Structure formats: structure tokens, C-alpha cells
Amino acid sequence: MATQNFRFRIYPSHKQINKLNKTISNCCFIYNKLLEVKVNAYKKDKTNLSQFDLNKLTKDFNVPIHSQVLQNISKRINDAFNHFFRRVKEKKGKAGFPRFKTLNKYKSITFPQSGFKLLSNKKLSVSKIGNMPIVLHRVPKGKMKTFTIKRTAIGWFAIFSCQDVPIEKIEIKDNHIGIDIGIESFAVLSNGTKIENPKFLRKSEKKIFKLQRRLSRKKKGSANRKKERFKIAKLHERIFNQRQNFLHKTSFEIIKQFKIISVEKLNIRNMVKNHHLAKSINDASWGCFLQMLSYKVERTGGQLVRVNPKNTSRTCSRCGNIQDMPLSKRQFKCLSCGFVCHRDLNASINIDTAGQAEISNACGDTVRPSSEKARVVEAGTTYEPALP
């Protein structure tokens, strides 16, 4: 059993859209007021107002909003402060108080327990809003616990968080693979499979620049400026959806074929500090891909192994010799044994070997090397598995 989110498109009427926008606007105002009260109380005498203290303060706001939605505002502030205390404890940089939100940043309302109901005629009933059409392209499974209405650039969505969702097990062979993720190629597997990098953001840059140039020429506060902002937001939403679709399909194909998946334990937050590579790294969305692998591998009963990335590209996967490999050098040629292959393939084989070693150390068993690494290659010859 697991917790899973189900997202559906909804089509509220113009009257309902006005109600939703008004509700979100009121929630944003209440959020900022309650946050101000909590920050001032903490600054004054280190008093940390609890979520229940904030719930009592919501009764002072006379607005037509469901009580569950008001209580969720207190929960959001409490969660934001918990992250603030965590940052203070970890001493990672300068920890600041949670920020106040503008209306453009506050885009959703949440019903934690009640106030919503799915009707039989493909309608969604929401308290204080009314009945609106919903596209149920699949039936939500498990027990519905939390319901969220979210406003995006392309429209409105209903998100159900369901508990006790049965996981459909996928039977696969007991095999293993190493994955080296990168920018030139999105991923290279240790069996020689190469997954191209779609570069959705890079391919849409000209269109983004054109729309942003139009936006800069519009008068601030005008209706035309709002229209241009909507076009840019809609394009970014499309890029996001393209990327998510690619990551979901790629991660699912990998977990269907391999049981033990070894990847590098990357510190992506530090890697994006390189301004030459930051945009390409964010466009590839490595962190999201690894997160998808981590929870999808549960369906196969497999395991995602995160290994130390140190020297995976500089170590010969055949003899273990370590040598310098600048990023501009794309082919690995061992100076000791003459082994030659693509640097990403060499790294993926090393990642697979390191992952198997970690499992072997944890279980106390020996792991037989894969067939690719067990092949005998004469010194000075080139070994390059086909990369599709």
C-alpha cells in the first residue's frame, strides 16, 4: 500500500472561476496576516505559535471560505516554520524567516478532510464553489484524504491525495544496471544503451526570448502586459509538462527491465552553481528523474543504489587505473591497458560495479560481474558497445 496523487482537469464556469480567484485571494491575505503574527511573536520573545493557535486566529476573518481550507493555511505556515528551524539547525547558509506571498505565488487551496465529493455524472462538488465538470481519465484508487484545487497557466486542476493505494507488482528478472546521467546524453546505461537528452527548454529558448521581448515593450499595469505574461507562463507550463512526460516514461521503462539500479549520489545544488552548466542541468532535471526511480522501483521489489561519484569518469572500468579526464574529452582511453570507450559508458560500468559492491558488502555475498565487464579485451584494442 502507498500514497498516490491523482490529477484531473476541471472546467469551472466563469462565475465559479471568480469565486475560486476570490477564495485564493482571501487565503493569500490571511496567510500573510497569520505569518506576520507568528514572525512578530517569535522575534519578540521566541514564542512559537502552534498550528492550533493560528487556527483560533482564523475565526477573526469573516470570509466565505470553508473551515478546512482556513485550517490548511495554518498548516502551511507551520510547515514553513519547521523548514526554517531545520535550516537554522543545519546551519546551511543564512536561514531566513518564511517569506510573505504575492497573489501570483499563492495558486491553490486545500481541503484536508471534507468539503468535496465526486458525483456519478462526472461532476465535482466543492463546498462554497458548486458543481463543476471534471475529466476522470482514470478512477482514483485507495481512500481519498486530501483535495487540492490548483490554478495554472493553462487552466484549473483537481488533485486528490489517496492513501492505501494498492501497488501493482511488476515481475522482472533479477538483473542489474548502472546509469550515468549527463548533459550531452541524458543517460548512458552500462549495457551500452544511450538515452538522448531532449533539451526541451533549450529548444524553446527562441520562442521564450521573442515573447519576453514583447513583454518588455508593454506598459506596466496594462491589459496587454498581462496577456503577454500569460503567454510566457503558458509556454513554461508546456515545457514542464513535456519534461515530466519524458521523465515518467524513461524511468518506467528502466524499472521494467532492471531490478538493481545503480546511480551516482550527486550534489545537484552545488553543481548548478557553475553558471556555464546550470541551465542545462536544470533542463535535464536529474533530481526529479532520480526521485521517480526511487519510488517506482518499489513496484518491482528492486533497489536503487546511490554510489559515491568520485572518480567514476576517471577510472578504467577494465583495469582500475585512474587518470585525468577533462570534461571536454569525450572518449576514455586507458594509459595502462589501452581500453577505449566513450567516457559516459565507462562511468556507467564503474557505477554498476560500485553498486554491486555495496550490495555485496551489505549482504555478505559475492556478486558475479556482469558479462560486459567479464569480457576479455586485448591491450591496445578498442571496445565500444553499440550506442543506439
DOKE-110925 format. One record per residue (C-alpha): residue number from 0; z, x, y; residue in one letter. Coordinates in steps of 0.001 Angstrom, whole numbers, plus 500000, padded with zeros to 6 digits. Each point is the difference from the previous one (the first is absolute). Last residue first. Layout:
<nodes>
+-----+--------+--------+--------+------+
|  nr |     up |   east |  north | rest |
+-----+--------+--------+--------+------+
| NUM |      Z |      X |      Y |    a |
...
+-----+--------+--------+--------+------+
</nodes>
This chain:
<nodes>
+-----+--------+--------+--------+------+
|  nr |     up |   east |  north | rest |
+-----+--------+--------+--------+------+
| 387 | 469609 | 521795 | 503488 |    p |
| 386 | 501679 | 503380 | 499617 |    l |
| 385 | 498865 | 501698 | 496821 |    a |
| 384 | 502495 | 502496 | 498648 |    p |
| 383 | 499529 | 503451 | 501569 |    e |
| 382 | 500816 | 503118 | 498027 |    y |
| 381 | 498145 | 503121 | 501169 |    t |
| 380 | 500044 | 503135 | 497893 |    t |
| 379 | 501596 | 503315 | 501067 |    g |
| 378 | 502567 | 500082 | 497204 |    a |
| 377 | 499025 | 497831 | 497074 |    e |
| 376 | 501320 | 496451 | 499984 |    v |
| 375 | 502089 | 498616 | 497145 |    v |
| 374 | 500757 | 496299 | 500402 |    r |
| 373 | 503695 | 499079 | 499844 |    a |
| 372 | 500124 | 499011 | 503672 |    k |
| 371 | 497348 | 497291 | 499627 |    e |
| 370 | 501427 | 498854 | 496626 |    s |
| 369 | 503389 | 499262 | 501544 |    s |
| 368 | 502967 | 502175 | 499189 |    p |
| 367 | 502396 | 498807 | 497272 |    r |
| 366 | 503337 | 499009 | 501425 |    v |
| 365 | 503163 | 501481 | 498599 |    t |
| 364 | 503098 | 497883 | 499812 |    d |
| 363 | 503343 | 500297 | 501764 |    g |
| 362 | 499493 | 496628 | 501682 |    c |
| 361 | 500569 | 501058 | 503621 |    a |
| 360 | 498572 | 503495 | 499559 |    n |
| 359 | 496898 | 498632 | 498257 |    s |
| 358 | 499550 | 497326 | 502675 |    i |
| 357 | 500166 | 502673 | 502694 |    e |
| 356 | 497577 | 502250 | 498099 |    a |
| 355 | 497532 | 497118 | 499607 |    q |
| 354 | 500064 | 499456 | 503747 |    g |
| 353 | 499496 | 503706 | 500696 |    a |
| 352 | 496969 | 500118 | 497676 |    t |
| 351 | 498491 | 496888 | 501627 |    d |
| 350 | 500543 | 501480 | 503462 |    i |
| 349 | 498383 | 503267 | 498902 |    n |
| 348 | 496977 | 498086 | 498685 |    i |
| 347 | 499822 | 498075 | 503302 |    s |
| 346 | 500092 | 503264 | 501971 |    a |
| 345 | 497105 | 501510 | 498037 |    n |
| 344 | 497993 | 496824 | 500534 |    l |
| 343 | 500713 | 500124 | 503735 |    d |
| 342 | 498964 | 503704 | 500198 |    r |
| 341 | 496677 | 499381 | 498256 |    h |
| 340 | 499565 | 502289 | 497000 |    c |
| 339 | 499810 | 503682 | 499061 |    v |
| 338 | 502103 | 502028 | 497538 |    f |
| 337 | 499322 | 503739 | 500412 |    g |
| 336 | 503186 | 501093 | 498191 |    c |
| 335 | 501886 | 501851 | 502742 |    s |
| 334 | 498178 | 499322 | 503269 |    l |
| 333 | 499902 | 496286 | 499191 |    c |
| 332 | 497200 | 498195 | 501804 |    k |
| 331 | 500913 | 496689 | 501649 |    f |
| 330 | 497243 | 498317 | 501966 |    q |
| 329 | 500677 | 498091 | 503233 |    r |
| 328 | 501018 | 502876 | 502285 |    k |
| 327 | 500614 | 498538 | 503465 |    s |
| 326 | 503608 | 499172 | 499102 |    l |
| 325 | 500798 | 503655 | 499397 |    p |
| 324 | 500748 | 500941 | 496366 |    m |
| 323 | 502077 | 503177 | 499555 |    d |
| 322 | 500784 | 500924 | 496399 |    q |
| 321 | 502376 | 499013 | 497215 |    i |
| 320 | 499035 | 500828 | 496377 |    n |
| 319 | 501083 | 497349 | 497481 |    g |
| 318 | 497380 | 500881 | 497354 |    c |
| 317 | 497965 | 496788 | 499657 |    r |
| 316 | 501187 | 497684 | 502810 |    s |
| 315 | 499729 | 502863 | 502471 |    c |
| 314 | 502630 | 499482 | 502679 |    t |
| 313 | 499120 | 499715 | 503705 |    r |
| 312 | 499324 | 496251 | 500131 |    s |
| 311 | 503233 | 498996 | 498229 |    t |
| 310 | 501864 | 502747 | 501891 |    n |
| 309 | 502960 | 497787 | 501021 |    k |
| 308 | 499280 | 496296 | 499495 |    p |
| 307 | 503277 | 499406 | 498076 |    n |
| 306 | 499400 | 497178 | 497537 |    v |
| 305 | 500273 | 496217 | 500251 |    r |
| 304 | 499725 | 498315 | 496592 |    v |
| 303 | 498904 | 496363 | 499815 |    l |
| 302 | 500937 | 498490 | 496647 |    q |
| 301 | 498578 | 497507 | 497560 |    g |
| 300 | 501193 | 496624 | 498717 |    g |
| 299 | 496528 | 498718 | 500808 |    t |
| 298 | 501089 | 497389 | 502541 |    r |
| 297 | 502546 | 502428 | 501451 |    e |
| 296 | 497097 | 502254 | 501080 |    v |
| 295 | 499258 | 497437 | 502722 |    k |
| 294 | 503207 | 500787 | 501894 |    y |
| 293 | 499542 | 503757 | 500380 |    s |
| 292 | 496197 | 499908 | 500214 |    l |
| 291 | 500132 | 497670 | 502997 |    m |
| 290 | 502501 | 502298 | 501732 |    q |
| 289 | 497752 | 502994 | 499358 |    l |
| 288 | 497059 | 498179 | 501624 |    f |
| 287 | 502077 | 498882 | 502983 |    c |
| 286 | 501151 | 503571 | 500607 |    g |
| 285 | 496485 | 501398 | 499711 |    w |
| 284 | 498580 | 497767 | 502736 |    s |
| 283 | 496530 | 501641 | 500158 |    a |
| 282 | 499657 | 498970 | 503651 |    d |
| 281 | 503449 | 501403 | 500774 |    n |
| 280 | 499006 | 503355 | 498501 |    i |
| 279 | 496660 | 499987 | 501863 |    s |
| 278 | 501688 | 499227 | 503336 |    k |
| 277 | 502676 | 502675 | 499539 |    a |
| 276 | 497671 | 502822 | 498898 |    l |
| 275 | 499317 | 501968 | 503198 |    h |
| 274 | 503214 | 498791 | 501636 |    h |
| 273 | 502139 | 501611 | 497280 |    n |
| 272 | 503185 | 497954 | 500429 |    k |
| 271 | 498497 | 497695 | 497357 |    v |
| 270 | 501187 | 502418 | 497292 |    m |
| 269 | 503653 | 499718 | 501032 |    n |
| 268 | 500132 | 496252 | 499393 |    r |
| 267 | 497901 | 500396 | 496858 |    i |
| 266 | 502640 | 502053 | 498203 |    n |
| 265 | 498144 | 500063 | 496684 |    l |
| 264 | 501485 | 499743 | 496512 |    k |
| 263 | 496784 | 500777 | 498149 |    e |
| 262 | 498775 | 497621 | 497308 |    v |
| 261 | 500352 | 499673 | 496225 |    s |
| 260 | 499044 | 496780 | 498215 |    i |
| 259 | 501298 | 499373 | 496471 |    i |
| 258 | 498521 | 496828 | 498490 |    k |
| 257 | 496338 | 500353 | 500906 |    f |
| 256 | 497020 | 497624 | 499900 |    q |
| 255 | 501250 | 496710 | 501458 |    k |
| 254 | 502241 | 501861 | 502471 |    i |
| 253 | 496937 | 501729 | 501471 |    i |
| 252 | 497892 | 496847 | 500406 |    e |
| 251 | 502923 | 498226 | 501690 |    f |
| 250 | 500485 | 502835 | 502507 |    s |
| 249 | 496310 | 499973 | 500943 |    t |
| 248 | 499782 | 496210 | 500390 |    k |
| 247 | 503162 | 499752 | 502098 |    h |
| 246 | 499065 | 502985 | 502173 |    l |
| 245 | 496478 | 498697 | 500700 |    f |
| 244 | 501226 | 496504 | 500914 |    n |
| 243 | 502706 | 501439 | 502246 |    q |
| 242 | 497454 | 502185 | 501828 |    r |
| 241 | 497590 | 497127 | 500571 |    q |
| 240 | 502849 | 497764 | 501220 |    n |
| 239 | 501164 | 502658 | 502476 |    f |
| 238 | 496468 | 500521 | 501303 |    i |
| 237 | 499647 | 496225 | 500509 |    r |
| 236 | 503307 | 499841 | 501862 |    e |
| 235 | 498849 | 502860 | 502226 |    h |
| 234 | 496826 | 498043 | 500824 |    l |
| 233 | 501980 | 496843 | 500795 |    k |
| 232 | 502345 | 501926 | 502282 |    a |
| 231 | 497024 | 501433 | 501890 |    i |
| 230 | 498397 | 496563 | 500391 |    k |
| 229 | 503322 | 498440 | 501113 |    f |
| 228 | 500454 | 502685 | 502653 |    r |
| 227 | 496490 | 499233 | 501267 |    e |
| 226 | 500835 | 496295 | 500309 |    k |
| 225 | 503263 | 500754 | 501806 |    k |
| 224 | 498095 | 502173 | 502492 |    r |
| 223 | 497547 | 497162 | 500601 |    n |
| 222 | 502887 | 497618 | 500794 |    a |
| 221 | 501252 | 502302 | 502743 |    s |
| 220 | 503426 | 501661 | 500146 |    g |
| 219 | 498584 | 503461 | 500638 |    k |
| 218 | 496378 | 499890 | 501168 |    k |
| 217 | 497524 | 501015 | 497333 |    k |
| 216 | 498352 | 503422 | 500061 |    r |
| 215 | 502474 | 501609 | 497583 |    s |
| 214 | 499312 | 497233 | 497469 |    l |
| 213 | 496255 | 500746 | 499927 |    r |
| 212 | 500731 | 503666 | 499278 |    r |
| 211 | 502435 | 498929 | 497265 |    q |
| 210 | 497302 | 497846 | 498391 |    l |
| 209 | 497487 | 502878 | 499948 |    k |
| 208 | 502569 | 502494 | 498738 |    f |
| 207 | 500975 | 497628 | 497156 |    i |
| 206 | 496345 | 499498 | 499002 |    k |
| 205 | 499429 | 503745 | 499962 |    k |
| 204 | 503216 | 500549 | 498011 |    e |
| 203 | 499128 | 497545 | 497212 |    s |
| 202 | 498884 | 502619 | 497447 |    k |
| 201 | 503006 | 502198 | 500761 |    r |
| 200 | 502398 | 497085 | 499486 |    l |
| 199 | 498544 | 499015 | 496617 |    f |
| 198 | 499923 | 503560 | 498660 |    k |
| 197 | 498811 | 498953 | 496486 |    p |
| 196 | 501314 | 503228 | 498359 |    n |
| 195 | 498144 | 500498 | 496731 |    e |
| 194 | 501862 | 499909 | 496697 |    i |
| 193 | 499170 | 502947 | 497724 |    k |
| 192 | 500602 | 499945 | 496263 |    t |
| 191 | 500284 | 503480 | 498466 |    g |
| 190 | 502729 | 499282 | 497409 |    n |
| 189 | 502637 | 501387 | 502398 |    s |
| 188 | 499253 | 497246 | 502464 |    l |
| 187 | 498633 | 500601 | 503505 |    v |
| 186 | 501073 | 497646 | 502768 |    a |
| 185 | 498815 | 498871 | 503448 |    f |
| 184 | 497371 | 502719 | 500074 |    s |
| 183 | 499614 | 502136 | 503142 |    e |
| 182 | 503386 | 498684 | 501179 |    i |
| 181 | 502290 | 500647 | 497045 |    g |
| 180 | 501884 | 498611 | 497038 |    i |
| 179 | 500450 | 502103 | 496859 |    d |
| 178 | 500698 | 497830 | 496981 |    i |
| 177 | 501219 | 501174 | 496578 |    g |
| 176 | 499478 | 497892 | 496880 |    i |
| 175 | 501864 | 498954 | 496864 |    h |
| 174 | 499454 | 498160 | 496731 |    n |
| 173 | 501910 | 497519 | 497822 |    d |
| 172 | 497201 | 497459 | 499706 |    k |
| 171 | 500159 | 496762 | 501949 |    i |
| 170 | 501549 | 496547 | 499599 |    e |
| 169 | 500355 | 498135 | 503266 |    i |
| 168 | 503182 | 497978 | 500400 |    k |
| 167 | 499866 | 496833 | 502087 |    e |
| 166 | 503100 | 500080 | 502191 |    i |
| 165 | 501814 | 496669 | 500313 |    p |
| 164 | 501031 | 499190 | 503602 |    v |
| 163 | 503788 | 499606 | 500144 |    d |
| 162 | 499981 | 499851 | 503802 |    q |
| 161 | 497353 | 498713 | 502391 |    c |
| 160 | 499364 | 501010 | 503621 |    s |
| 159 | 497496 | 497526 | 501437 |    f |
| 158 | 497727 | 501067 | 502865 |    i |
| 157 | 498093 | 497434 | 502071 |    a |
| 156 | 497208 | 501366 | 502190 |    f |
| 155 | 498566 | 499153 | 503420 |    w |
| 154 | 496765 | 501325 | 501509 |    g |
| 153 | 497745 | 503038 | 500447 |    i |
| 152 | 502135 | 501964 | 502453 |    a |
| 151 | 503154 | 499250 | 498053 |    t |
| 150 | 502796 | 497427 | 500268 |    r |
| 149 | 502457 | 499908 | 497100 |    k |
| 148 | 501852 | 497043 | 498479 |    i |
| 147 | 502685 | 501192 | 497597 |    t |
| 146 | 501651 | 498293 | 497017 |    f |
| 145 | 502881 | 501406 | 497971 |    t |
| 144 | 501373 | 499027 | 496591 |    k |
| 143 | 497208 | 498480 | 497916 |    m |
| 142 | 500846 | 500274 | 496289 |    k |
| 141 | 497388 | 501522 | 497712 |    g |
| 140 | 496255 | 499736 | 500360 |    k |
| 139 | 497895 | 498934 | 502983 |    p |
| 138 | 496763 | 498257 | 498885 |    v |
| 137 | 496797 | 501739 | 501005 |    r |
| 136 | 497298 | 499351 | 502622 |    h |
| 135 | 502386 | 497564 | 501658 |    l |
| 134 | 498234 | 499603 | 503362 |    v |
| 133 | 502517 | 498138 | 502198 |    i |
| 132 | 499476 | 496954 | 502203 |    p |
| 131 | 502848 | 499126 | 502419 |    m |
| 130 | 502876 | 497528 | 499903 |    n |
| 129 | 502470 | 500034 | 502905 |    g |
| 128 | 501542 | 502598 | 502349 |    i |
| 127 | 503729 | 499179 | 500381 |    k |
| 126 | 500453 | 500506 | 496223 |    s |
| 125 | 496943 | 501356 | 498195 |    v |
| 124 | 497998 | 497972 | 497458 |    s |
| 123 | 497094 | 501866 | 498426 |    l |
| 122 | 497041 | 497982 | 498787 |    k |
| 121 | 497815 | 500494 | 496960 |    k |
| 120 | 500380 | 496329 | 498985 |    n |
| 119 | 503030 | 500651 | 497749 |    s |
| 118 | 502313 | 501054 | 502816 |    l |
| 117 | 501541 | 503457 | 500363 |    l |
| 116 | 503343 | 499806 | 501803 |    k |
| 115 | 501689 | 501732 | 502923 |    f |
| 114 | 503304 | 499743 | 501871 |    g |
| 113 | 502169 | 501746 | 497418 |    s |
| 112 | 501292 | 503405 | 498917 |    q |
| 111 | 499096 | 502970 | 502222 |    p |
| 110 | 497507 | 498233 | 502342 |    f |
| 109 | 498298 | 502812 | 501909 |    t |
| 108 | 498113 | 500133 | 503305 |    i |
| 107 | 497232 | 502472 | 500779 |    s |
| 106 | 498130 | 501949 | 502691 |    k |
| 105 | 502532 | 501711 | 502261 |    y |
| 104 | 498161 | 503111 | 501224 |    k |
| 103 | 497634 | 498200 | 502399 |    n |
| 102 | 502915 | 497982 | 501396 |    l |
| 101 | 501764 | 503202 | 500967 |    t |
| 100 | 502853 | 501298 | 497907 |    k |
|  99 | 503165 | 501809 | 501077 |    f |
|  98 | 500530 | 503270 | 498204 |    r |
|  97 | 502614 | 500843 | 497390 |    p |
|  96 | 502380 | 502661 | 501361 |    f |
|  95 | 498838 | 503611 | 499950 |    g |
|  94 | 500516 | 502774 | 497443 |    a |
|  93 | 498894 | 503379 | 501347 |    k |
|  92 | 498625 | 502107 | 497180 |    g |
|  91 | 500982 | 499551 | 496381 |    k |
|  90 | 503798 | 500055 | 500083 |    k |
|  89 | 500242 | 498257 | 496588 |    e |
|  88 | 503047 | 498031 | 501145 |    k |
|  87 | 498473 | 499048 | 503357 |    v |
|  86 | 496770 | 498941 | 498293 |    r |
|  85 | 501967 | 497877 | 497526 |    r |
|  84 | 501968 | 498388 | 502836 |    f |
|  83 | 496727 | 499014 | 501698 |    f |
|  82 | 498607 | 498676 | 496713 |    h |
|  81 | 503079 | 497782 | 499670 |    n |
|  80 | 499493 | 498941 | 503610 |    f |
|  79 | 496472 | 498770 | 499250 |    a |
|  78 | 501286 | 498111 | 496936 |    d |
|  77 | 502641 | 498239 | 502133 |    n |
|  76 | 497395 | 499113 | 502628 |    i |
|  75 | 497673 | 498539 | 497365 |    r |
|  74 | 502897 | 498089 | 498403 |    k |
|  73 | 500978 | 498448 | 503331 |    s |
|  72 | 496424 | 498786 | 500470 |    i |
|  71 | 500124 | 498597 | 496453 |    n |
|  70 | 502870 | 497753 | 501048 |    q |
|  69 | 497802 | 498403 | 502654 |    l |
|  68 | 497244 | 499331 | 497450 |    v |
|  67 | 502497 | 498381 | 497637 |    q |
|  66 | 501264 | 497732 | 502805 |    s |
|  65 | 496501 | 498584 | 500602 |    h |
|  64 | 498872 | 500416 | 503590 |    i |
|  63 | 499925 | 497339 | 502735 |    p |
|  62 | 501897 | 502134 | 502575 |    v |
|  61 | 503483 | 499618 | 501472 |    n |
|  60 | 501193 | 503592 | 499769 |    f |
|  59 | 503814 | 500142 | 499847 |    d |
|  58 | 499951 | 499423 | 496238 |    k |
|  57 | 498327 | 503410 | 499596 |    t |
|  56 | 503297 | 501640 | 500994 |    l |
|  55 | 501694 | 498908 | 496777 |    k |
|  54 | 497218 | 501631 | 497956 |    n |
|  53 | 500588 | 503243 | 501930 |    l |
|  52 | 503595 | 500127 | 498799 |    d |
|  51 | 498763 | 499259 | 496458 |    f |
|  50 | 497624 | 502965 | 500136 |    q |
|  49 | 502862 | 502255 | 500948 |    s |
|  48 | 500774 | 501310 | 503479 |    l |
|  47 | 500648 | 503753 | 499863 |    n |
|  46 | 502596 | 500822 | 502631 |    t |
|  45 | 499683 | 503636 | 501137 |    k |
|  44 | 502061 | 499236 | 503147 |    d |
|  43 | 497484 | 499365 | 502792 |    k |
|  42 | 496801 | 501460 | 498536 |    k |
|  41 | 500301 | 497942 | 496806 |    y |
|  40 | 500694 | 496772 | 501886 |    a |
|  39 | 497099 | 500721 | 502379 |    n |
|  38 | 497623 | 500617 | 497073 |    v |
|  37 | 501076 | 496784 | 498243 |    k |
|  36 | 499646 | 497818 | 503090 |    v |
|  35 | 496599 | 501499 | 500889 |    e |
|  34 | 498796 | 499469 | 496429 |    l |
|  33 | 501085 | 496357 | 500199 |    l |
|  32 | 498014 | 499505 | 503212 |    k |
|  31 | 496938 | 501852 | 498674 |    n |
|  30 | 499933 | 497979 | 496776 |    y |
|  29 | 500538 | 496735 | 501915 |    i |
|  28 | 496936 | 500678 | 502194 |    f |
|  27 | 497863 | 500988 | 496992 |    c |
|  26 | 501129 | 496878 | 498134 |    c |
|  25 | 499056 | 497839 | 502998 |    n |
|  24 | 496515 | 501548 | 500154 |    s |
|  23 | 499556 | 499617 | 496228 |    i |
|  22 | 500957 | 496315 | 500252 |    t |
|  21 | 497650 | 499428 | 502950 |    k |
|  20 | 497148 | 501678 | 498123 |    n |
|  19 | 500722 | 497866 | 496935 |    l |
|  18 | 500157 | 496782 | 502043 |    k |
|  17 | 496756 | 500845 | 501817 |    n |
|  16 | 498354 | 500767 | 496650 |    i |
|  15 | 501260 | 496630 | 498695 |    q |
|  14 | 498296 | 498145 | 502853 |    k |
|  13 | 496791 | 501948 | 499462 |    h |
|  12 | 500117 | 499181 | 496295 |    s |
|  11 | 501378 | 502464 | 497436 |    p |
|  10 | 497628 | 501669 | 497524 |    y |
|   9 | 501907 | 502040 | 497417 |    i |
|   8 | 498869 | 503086 | 498073 |    r |
|   7 | 502152 | 500987 | 497037 |    f |
|   6 | 502186 | 502995 | 499130 |    r |
|   5 | 502115 | 500239 | 496846 |    f |
|   4 | 502800 | 502578 | 499975 |    n |
|   3 | 501561 | 501241 | 496766 |    q |
|   2 | 503498 | 500618 | 498670 |    t |
|   1 | 500218 | 501084 | 496363 |    a |
|   0 | 500813 | 498814 | 496482 |    m |
+-----+--------+--------+--------+------+
</nodes>
